Amino acid sequence: MNAGRLFPVQTSSTSALIFSCLVLFVGFFYSRFLLSIGQILFCVTALWHYLEHGNSNISRKMAILSLSVLFLAPLLTFWYTGHWDSWLERLRIRLPYLLLPIAFVFLPALKEEERRRVGGLFLLVASSSCLYVAYLYAIDPGGIQKAIELGGHFPLLVNHIRFSLILGIAVLFGMYLMSMPQSRSVQWLIFFATLLCFLTMHLLAVRSGLLAMYCGLLFWWVYLVFGERKWRWLLALPLAIGLLIIAWYTIPSFQVKLGYSYWEMMELIGQSEQATTLSARIQSYFCGWQVFLDHPLFGTGVGDLKEKMAKCWVMNYGYGAMYMPHNQYLSWLAGNGLIFTLAMLGVCFLPLFGMRKESVPLVWSVILALMVSFLVENTIENSFGVAIHSFFSLWFLRFHSKST
C-alpha cells in the first residue's frame, strides 16, 4: 500500500521520527502532556513507515521486543493479585513497555548524521531548560534556599527527581557529541551547552540525579583512560574534585543540600527519632525487604504491594506517612518476586551488548546512570520514569546496535 495516498504530506517518515523525538524531549523537561504526545507520535510514525515500506526484518530486532518483559512481568501477577484497581494502574503506567518496542521495530533507520541531529536536539532542549531553572532561582533565591534547607526542591513543571535524571543524561550525551567529528564552532557550542547542564545539576542539587550523572561520567573517564589509553584524561579526576570544591563555595543550593545531607546522616547515626527523608528511605528499604522475604519467588503481586508495605510499616513504625520502597530493585523483588526480577534485570542490561564501537561509552554510561538511579528511587513506578527508561533503552537497541 502506498502511504503517499493515505498521507499526502511532503515530509518523510524519517523527519516525522526526528519531530517525535523533539516533542518527547520537550515533554521530558516541561510537560507531562507532551511526554504522552511524543510517545503516541512514535507509534504513528512507525505505522506511517510500515504502510510506506512494508514489513520489517523483525527477526533481527527481537532484543527490542524483549523490553516488553517489563510490561509482561507485572501482567502475569494477575493470578495472585487481590487489588485489581492497583494492578490495572501499574499496567497503565507500564503500557509504553508494550507499545513502544513494537513501534521501534518498524521505525525508519537513521543515518549517523541524523542520529547526531537527534542528540543535538536533546542537548538543545536540555540546555534551554537550564535557563528556565536559572530564571526560577533568580526570581526567588531565598524561597528556594529555604525549601532546600527543609528537604524541598525547585518548583519545576515536572517531577524534580526525573528532571534531574534526564538532565544528567543530557550531560552524558554532550560528552558523546563532543567525541564526534564536528566543526570547531559546533564543538564549542556543544561544550558550553554541556557545561551549562552540568552546572545546573549542582544548582538543582537533587542527590539521586547527581549520583547517577557522576557514575555515568566516571564510566566515561575509565573508558577513555583505560579503554582508549588517552592518558591525558587522568587530569580530569583532580579537575573534577576541584570543580566540586568550587561548586561548594559558589552554588548556595548545592552547599545547602550537602549540609542537609550531612545533618540527615548525623541524625540517622545518632538514632534520632527526628523524621527525615533519609530515615524514611531506610524504613522503606526495610519494609520492602521484609515483604520480599515473605513472598520470595513471585512477590505479592504488583496490585497488593502497597497494602503489604502499609501493614509492615504499621507493625514496625506505627501509623503515619507510609512510603513505597525507594529502590526499584526492592520494588521488583517485593511486588514481582525473584524470578520475574531476574527476567526484568536481564532485559534492562540488553542495551549494553552488541553496540557499535563509537557508541559504547554513551550507551554504557547512560544505562549505568539509569541503573544507579534504581538504587535510590523506584524510577519506573511512574509514567515519567517509564518514558525515560523505555526511550533510551529502545533508542540504543534500535539505532546504536551493530545488528540494526
Buried (B, 14 or more C-beta within 10 A) or exposed (E): EEBEEEBEEEEEBBBBBBBBBBBBBBBBBBBBEBBBBBBBBBBBBBBBBBBBEEEBEEEEBEBBBBBBBBBBBBBBBBEBBEBEEBBBBBBEBBBBBBBBBBBBBBBBEBEEEBBBBBBBBBBBBBBBBBEBBBEBBEEEEEEBBEBBBEBBBBEBEBBBBBBBBBBBBBBBBBBBBBBBEBEEEBBEBBEEBBBBBBBBBBBBBBBBBBBBBBBBBBBBBBBBBEEEEEEEBEEBEEEBEEBEEEBEEEBBBBBBBBEBBEBBEEBBEEEEEEBBBBBBBEBBBBBBBBBBEEBEEBBBBBBBBBBBBBBBBEEEBEEEEBBBBBBBBBBBBBBBBBEBBEBBBEBBEBBBEBBEEEBBBBBBBBBBBBBBBBBBBBBBBBBBBBBBBBBBBBBBBBBBBEEB
